[in-house]
């Protein structure tokens, strides 16, 4: 299993919550730092998903557009699969229910970021949910439950980071 958990999501003495987390300049998941070429320039793009079925499609289009802009069209098909699975999980499992969150007015947003370092791209989803992603065995002939298996098979590395006081980011690194 390649899923890795890390805790490098601090900004000075404060920690990030899902509602204010945007990738800081130069951010890269700690467990994947050995993959990134030293001194590689970083580019990033961020998008906000709302809790609608069409948001997974919008996330795929945003990923494809970002990759096209970075002249990484060869990565589009694989990234679209990974983004589709992570977006669906964030929207389905990561959103807070009703007024249970201290910031219920913003509890229905998922932030997506694409971060490029050389020939590597990390897609990151920040959501307000506390449940961690679990790579589970899907039942035979099941029509769902294979999303993280797809993410694992398509990415060099993937993982999650809890955010404080609530929320998490789930990320996957792909190579062009």
C-alpha positions in Angstrom: 0.0 0.0 0.0 1.4 3.4 -1.0 -0.9 5.6 1.1 1.1 7.8 3.3 0.0 10.1 6.1 2.0 13.1 7.0 1.7 16.2 9.1 3.6 19.1 7.5 0.6 21.4 7.1 1.5 24.3 9.4 1.8 28.0 8.7 4.1 29.5 11.2 2.8 28.7 14.6 -0.8 28.2 13.3 -2.4 25.2 11.7 -4.6 25.1 8.6 -8.2 24.2 8.6 -10.1 23.0 5.5 -11.7 26.4 5.2 -8.5 28.4 4.8 -6.1 25.9 3.3 -4.7 26.9 0.0 -1.4 25.4 -0.9 1.4 27.6 0.4 4.0 28.6 -2.3 6.3 25.7 -2.7 4.1 23.2 -0.8 4.6 19.6 -1.6 3.5 16.5 0.4 6.2 15.6 2.8 6.1 11.8 1.9 6.6 12.7 -1.8 9.4 15.2 -1.4 12.0 12.6 -2.5 10.2 12.4 -5.9 10.4 16.1 -6.7 13.5 17.3 -8.5 15.7 19.7 -6.5 15.3 23.3 -7.6 12.3 22.6 -9.9 10.0 25.5 -10.4 6.5 25.2 -8.9 3.3 26.2 -10.5 -0.2 25.9 -9.0 -3.8 26.4 -9.7 -6.7 26.2 -7.3 -10.5 25.7 -7.8 -13.5 25.6 -5.4 -16.0 22.7 -5.8 -19.6 23.1 -4.6 -21.7 20.2 -3.4 -23.3 19.3 -6.8 -23.0 16.2 -8.9 -21.6 18.4 -11.8 -18.6 19.4 -9.6 -16.7 16.2 -10.3 -17.0 17.0 -14.0 -15.9 20.6 -13.4 -12.9 19.3 -11.4 -11.9 17.0 -14.3 -12.2 20.0 -16.7 -10.1 22.2 -14.4 -7.4 19.5 -14.1 -7.3 19.0 -17.9 -7.1 22.8 -18.5 -4.3 23.2 -15.9 -2.3 20.3 -17.5 -2.9 21.7 -21.0 -1.7 25.1 -19.9 1.5 23.5 -18.5 2.0 21.6 -21.7 1.4 18.2 -20.0 -1.4 16.9 -22.2 -0.1 13.3 -21.9 -1.0 13.3 -18.3 -4.7 14.4 -18.8 -6.3 10.9 -19.1 -4.7 9.5 -15.9 -5.2 12.7 -14.0 -8.8 12.9 -15.0 -9.4 9.4 -13.4 -7.6 10.3 -10.2 -9.3 13.7 -9.9 -12.7 12.1 -10.6 -12.2 9.6 -7.7 -10.8 12.1 -5.3 -13.4 14.7 -6.1 -16.2 12.2 -5.7 -14.8 11.1 -2.3 -14.4 14.6 -1.1 -17.9 15.6 -2.1 -19.5 12.3 -0.8 -17.5 11.7 2.4 -15.7 14.9 3.2 -18.5 17.4 3.4 -19.9 18.3 6.9 -23.5 17.7 7.7 -25.7 20.7 8.3 -24.9 22.9 11.3 -22.5 20.5 12.9 -19.5 22.5 11.9 -18.4 25.8 13.6 -18.3 27.3 10.0 -21.5 25.7 8.7 -21.8 28.5 6.1 -18.6 27.2 4.5 -18.9 23.5 5.3 -20.2 22.7 1.8 -17.0 23.6 -0.1 -14.2 21.5 -1.3 -10.9 23.1 -2.5 -8.9 21.5 -5.2 -5.4 22.4 -6.1 -3.0 21.2 -8.9 0.6 21.7 -8.0 3.3 21.2 -10.6 7.0 20.5 -9.9 9.0 19.7 -13.0 7.3 16.6 -14.6 5.3 15.9 -11.4 1.8 17.1 -10.6 0.1 16.7 -7.3 -3.7 17.1 -7.1 -4.9 18.0 -3.7 -8.4 18.1 -2.3 -9.2 19.9 1.0 -12.5 19.2 2.7 -14.0 19.8 6.1 -14.6 16.1 6.9 -12.7 14.3 9.6 -13.0 10.8 8.2 -9.7 9.5 6.7 -9.6 7.9 3.3 -9.6 4.1 3.6 -8.4 1.7 0.9 -11.0 -1.0 1.3 -11.7 -4.3 -0.5 -14.8 -3.9 -2.6 -17.3 -6.8 -2.7 -17.2 -9.0 -5.7 -19.3 -7.5 -8.5 -19.7 -4.3 -6.6 -20.3 -1.2 -8.7 -18.4 1.1 -6.3 -15.7 1.1 -3.7 -12.7 0.9 -6.0 -11.9 4.6 -6.1 -8.8 4.6 -4.0 -7.6 1.5 -5.7 -7.7 3.5 -9.0 -5.9 6.4 -7.3 -3.2 4.0 -6.0 -2.7 2.4 -9.3 -2.5 5.6 -11.3 -0.3 7.7 -8.9 3.3 7.5 -7.8 2.2 8.2 -4.3 -0.9 9.3 -2.5 -1.9 10.1 1.0 -3.7 12.5 3.4 -3.0 15.1 6.0 -5.3 16.1 8.8 -6.0 19.7 9.2 -6.5 21.4 12.5 -9.0 22.0 14.1 -11.0 20.0 11.5 -10.8 18.8 7.9 -8.1 17.1 5.8 -6.3 17.2 2.5 -6.1 14.1 0.3 -3.4 14.2 -2.4 -2.0 12.1 -5.2 1.3 12.6 -7.2 1.4 11.7 -10.9 4.3 12.0 -13.4 4.1 13.2 -17.0 
